[in-house]
Amino acid sequence: MAQNAINILLVDDELDIREFGGRMFRKKLNANITTLNSGERAIEEIRVVPFDLILLDLTLYDAEYDGLKVITEVRKFNKDIKILVITGHLDIYLSDQQKATIDTETLGMLHKGDDFFPQILNK
């Protein structure tokens, strides 16, 4: 791990997103990046590693932990960690409760697309 580098956790069930995101953040930000495909594993990792930022897919195909459940669980033990939600879905499919959780508990939500990673770098 690089000293004084930002520690990022990228949680997404899409392998391409994890691989490309990991390479990009290491190169562009000289970040320490951990990639996971499971919400349950993410919660375990967040409990022991001092991440500066979590990039969290909203619709993880995890048996128990989608992105919203991860947010809810993490906020029980860490109110300060920065979370940015990433999704390939439109927010019109979210309930008012889900939108409220994202609005109050995270930095916001970005949609995956052609300019997805540059958007993150600008956040």
Disulfide bonds with the S-S distance in Angstrom:
none
